[in-house]
Amino acid sequence: MLLESLRDSVFENGFDDESVFVKRIDWTEYLVPARTEDENAVLENRYDVLVASDCIYYATLLKPFAAALRHFLKPDGVAYVMSTDRGWNDERDDMHASPERLAIELEA
């Protein structure tokens, strides 16, 4: 239902199947790099721009999310990652994702 709604929004905003791709992704599948002998095949499935909005809550998901970004983003591509500041400043703060923690995972 969520992906269907996102697809509808994409089309209502004037985009088509050729310019925007909506897909459910299991980030944990990208923790281990795919083994392929054809580098061009890997690059064909990479994108200039990735957009992720409000999809990371817990720090344990940052590593697989960063791996998926690296997998799908072209070397000179740009990823826009938006997240709501939920004001999580309590004893469980180490559990929560943050932009700073994502940057650390992306540099790893």
N, C-alpha and C positions, 0 to 999 in steps of 0.2 A: 504494500500500500504506500509506504513512504517513497520508494523508488518510482512508482507510478505517478505520484504527486510531483516529484521532482522533474520527471520527464515532461509532464504537462506544463510545468512552469517554464522549462527550457523552451518549449515550442511556443508558448504564449508570449515569450519575450523575443521572438523572431529568429531563434536559432533552429537548425535542422540536424538530422542524423549525421551529416557530413562534418559539421563543425563542433558538435558537442556530443560527448559519449557519457552515458549514465550507466553505472554498473555497481553491483554489490561486490565488495572485495574483502576477503579474509586476510588481514595483514600478516598473520602468523605464517602464511604460505611463503612469504618472501624473506624470512629470517635466514634461510639457506639459499645462496645464489643458485639460480637455475644453471644447469650444465648444458651448454650448447656449443657446437663447433662453428656455428654460423653467427658471427657477430652482427651481421646485417639483419638477421631475423630478430635478434634481441632489440636492436635500435628501431625496427619497424613498429614495435609495441610501446614506444616511448613517446611522450607528449611534450609540447612546448610549454603548456600551462596546465597546472593542476590546481583545483580549488577544493578545499576541505573546510566545512563549516560546522563548528560545534559537535565534533565527533570524538574528542578525547577527553576523558574525565579522570582516569587514574594513571599514575606514573608507570605502572606495569605495562601499559599499552604503548608507551612512547617508543620503545625499541622496535617492536614490530611495525608500528606506523612509520617510523623513519626508514626502515628497510623497504617498505612498500613505496614510499616516496622516491627513494633512490632507484628502485626497480623501474618505475614508470616515468620518471622525469628524464628528459634529454639532458646531456651534460651542460648545455647552456640554457636550460629551461628555468622556469620560475614557478614556485609553489606559493599559493596564497592560503594560509591556514588561519582561520578565524575561530576564536573561542571566547565565550562569555566569562567575564570575571565574576566568579560566584562568591568571592569574599571568604574563601575557605581558609581561615586563619585560626585553626584550632589544633589540638594535640594530634590530629590525623593528617596534618599538612603534608607530611612526607608521602602520603598515599596519593596525593592529587597531582595531576599534570600541570605544567606551567610552560609558557613560551621559552623560558630560560632552560628548562630541562629538555625540551624538544631540540633546542639549538645544540645542546651538548650531545644528544644522540645523533644528530645529523652530522656532527663533526667527527664522530667515532669511526 
